[in-house]
Amino acid sequence: MAKPICSRFIHLEDSQDVANGSNGFKFRFISYNILAQVYVKSSYFQHSPSSCLKWKARSQAILMDFKNFDADFLCTQELDEYSTFYKSNMENLGYLSLYIKRSGQKRDGCGIFYKPSRNIRRTRLYILVHPQLGSGPGGHLRWSFEFEVHICVPNQSAGLSELSIAQLLQMEEIDYNDLVNCMSALNEIGNNKVLDLETRHAPIKELSRKHQPDDPHVRLKRDCVGLLAAFQLNDSSNHIIVVANTHIYWDPNWADIKLAQAKYLLSRLSQFKELISNKFTCIPSVLVAGDFNSTPGDEVYRYLVSASEVAPIQLRSLYAAHGGEPTFTNCTPDFTGTLDYIFLSGSRLRAVSLLEMPGPESADVIGGLPNHHHPSDHLPIGADFSVLQSP
């Protein structure tokens, strides 16, 4: 496959102001729905060249994308072939990983790949300065200045030292099927009301029912999943970040289910953040990534960025805070729009650059995805973050 035309990080205008308050530690964070091979059917993607849909070509193209991103944290959705392909290949690139497969017979899931360390090549650079004749005793003098340059390289190589990046502290899995065990979820979905998770742990009485599509027990069981993980960064303050990665249900006609999942996500995220705060006596930053199958302005999106007391944790959208959401992150002839987001919370992380997104007239997306430039029907999103000094 050809290299994507838009695959660079654009420095933000206020990045210098951020750098002035930084403690010097930066990391790269990417989110990417890679399109599980199990869903790659020629009938679904008639617009795509057949050679772009084959597993051998796609797997290598996705792996090359991962390598070129050189991310420290990579959140993936629709990740299948994890144990047979991605886990070992990503380990060869220096990554450790977390993975949860979807429930039931589904073959894909969500993964978080992270680099515990980066390789650093240490090179000595000598600069020789020749002053003018007569500038010192003997006429000619030569001063030698020695500098040590640290160059980050993505792959493992002999003779290189390591710079520690992040250490996994704790993780939890999210199975949205657990919503069927929430009395409030059943009541609210059944009554087509906004879900309240305050009584999410209330016991459920056994109900006699027929498993019909309008039965809340059936509607809530969509086999969607997510991951929560806490990492300690190797910055000067050992700052802790909580990373959430998820894939919300797809059907636009089931907006109530998607909202129920979004509320369950924030409920679990809030509890996990509190657990980490108490256990490690810290105030962690939060990064939430995923395919939310919701466009800007949808009820799910509005809830996630509501900035009100309704949501248990206050989030802001990365791209929206820096010029607006991308025009699209999913591009097919049937649908082109923004479904993928990175949200964050806390005051210690500042974006210094964003992954550039193509426009609708960009040559690498015309005709729809996947194509020779992009192995998925989704586009990756991401940023370089700087960790700010403690207040």
Secondary structure, DSSP 8 states (H G I E B T S, - for coil): ----S---EEE-TTHHHHHHTEEEEEEEEEEEE---GGG--TTT-TTS-GGGTSHHHHHHHHHHHHHHHT-SEEEEEEE-SIIIIIHHHHHHTT-EEEEEE-STT---EEEEEE-SEEEEEEEEEEEEE---TTSSTTS---EEEEEEEEEEESS--TT-EEEE-EEEEEEEEEEGGGGGG-HHHHHHHHTT-----TTTT-----------TTSHHHHH----EEEEEEEEE-STT--EEEEEEEE----TT-HHHHHHHHHHHHHHHHHHHHHHHHHHTS--EEEEEEE----TTSHHHHHHT--STTSSS--EETTGGGT---S-SEE-SS-EE--EEEEEESSSEEEEEEE----TT-TTTTT-SSSSS-SSSB--EEEEEEEE---
